[in-house]
Amino acid sequence: MVKNSLTGSKKNNENINKNIGNMGSVGSNSRMNSMMPLKILNILSLALFFAFACNPAGTAYCASDAAGDTEEAALEYREAFLAKQDFAKASALIDDFLKSLVNKDKSYERFVTVEIGEDCVNNFYMIDRNIIKNYKRSITVNSYGEASCVYEGNGEIIKQEFILIKNEEGALKINSVSEKRYVTMDAGRRGCYLNTRAVYKAASLLPVLYENMQLPETVSFELLKKQKLLKEEVKCPQNANIFISIDKNSESQNYEVIARCALHGDFFELYKLDDKISADYEKYNQQIDKDEEAIMKRIGGPLYEAFLKIQPIEDAFYEQYERQNPAEMLKHLNRALVIDKRLGNMYITLIRAYRAANDEKSAREIYDMAIKVYPRWEDLKNVFDEKNISPDDGGDDEIED
């Protein structure tokens, strides 16, 4: 079943690295679809996220085959080919590669295979030039060409993995680079990520404020303050600039708003920790929520606070959707309408629920109510063109948002 929310849907925790919350994207491929608001990072999604992110086998690499996606690849990387006397040479190769990245040119190419391109070296999750430039590092290599680099500085310890191969000419090359993993994270970096996460949470509500249920062309702190989602800007504890951008998700093709720091990147780094976190990720995330709540109390605008009051009503609404009870869903919709009429996908979900119950008259009544709020929302205009199907009859595949 497709579970919708104020701004969108969630299908089977799809694209966990970006959709880690209770609210998903609108679902159609129209320009500027949205992300999830309010209830970011529920435990079910996090369970799947950490099962992937904290498992060494699930670590993301630049080279698609480097993580051992196939049995053949795994066997290939288990074959020992480096003699102990070559370990120092291999370590030096990685060190030279990292030094070359500081130049921000293509000099790195002589150390790598074609698997390592600009998408990799410009991916902040993998390459942080500030860490490379300013932190001490130690590199270890084994006979299978598996290498580990440990960065230390500013009270932090960060790990990264590399895989080396010999090309057809017998030259040693780097064939993959993993994402960074934090063994320890300093308070300044963590504080910055909490700030950007708070901005992300507020900005994710933007689509429901527009008649087409889409993000605007650009998002800024001024816009968020104008829309009363934020009262004030947040800053990086180390005085770096925090900016807001709109990215296209490569998997869903939806547009998503994200806040980033010029020095620290975005808050998803909070979850790129050493695998020890997998032992108690719920406690870890609860602490993040608690710390972020204090930030939101300070910077959250009156409209954000209003939508926060809608959250438990919305939860109850979708609980009744699971039970296929449109009459109770309508009661919760009316409760939410007392707070704000811009309820996004709550409308379209109730329309679908009524249609699944063969109550076209009630579905039309909700449509007439919704179209006054969202006269340019294409998904809403097309909702009666969808195949009418009950939520328990394969709705995941049959109803497309």
Buried (B, 14 or more C-beta within 10 A) or exposed (E): BBBBBBBBBBBEBEBBBBBBBBBBBBBBEBEBBBBBBBBBBBEEBBBEBBEBBBEEEEBBBBBEBBBBEEEEBEEBBEEEBBEEEBBEEBBEBBBEBBBBBBEEEEBBBEBBBEBBBEEBBEBBBBBBBBBBEEBEBEBEBBBBBBBBBBBBBBEBBBBBBBBBBBEEEEEBBBBBBBBBBBBEBBEBBBBBBBBBBBBBBBBBBBBBBBEBBBBBEEBBBEBBBEBBBBBEBBBBBBEBEBBBEBBEBEEBEBBBBBBBBEBBBBBBBBBBBBBEBBEEBEEBBEEBEEBBEEBBEEBBBEBBBBBBBBBEBBBBBBEBBEEBBBEBBBBBBEBBBEBBEBBBBBBBBBBBBBBBBEBBEBBBBBBEBBBEBBEEBBBBEEBEEBEBBBBEEEBEEBBEB
